[in-house]
């Protein structure tokens, strides 16, 4: 039986999470901008089948939507962006997106019975009305789902969120590591080329 190995990519807003994950595709699938972009977790399943798709789940009564491969690039940015009054109601209240796409650089191996799943998480330093939604979503993924965590730092914000207090991200990482010794954490300094 194949087991999902979930790799959560965590960072402050605009640190380059989506760009980092796009490099695994060797193409720009996830929307990536210089401002806060990802409003909901995007679970990316490395899938080398020709039936690539995106499954959009909502927090409200809207039915789940399935985007076919040819519609993903143009539409995923609409479903993953921040909710606002200006945003068409069709694209609001997204709970999560499951994206099935082929990674070029990271391939699954049937012999190890693992399927890699990257999770593009919402930014941790959001300060608007969506702060609790973003933070809680990312904390749940760290505490309950991820097998590995890649913590990305924008080189200009290297000292951001480094304080350790009860219930913050550093505390959650420590607690998770104490409970699960196999939980792996890697720290990456991103955008160093702009230094």
Secondary structure, DSSP 8 states (H G I E B T S, - for coil): --EEEEEEEE-STTSSHHHHHHHHHTS--S---SS----SEEEEEE--SS--EEEEEESSS---EEEEHHHHHHHHHHHHS---TTS-GGGSSEEEEEEEE--SS----GGGTEEEEEEE---TT--STTHHHHHHHHHHHHHHT-SEEEEEEEGGGTTTT----TTSHHHHHHHHHHH-TT-EEEEEEE-GGG-
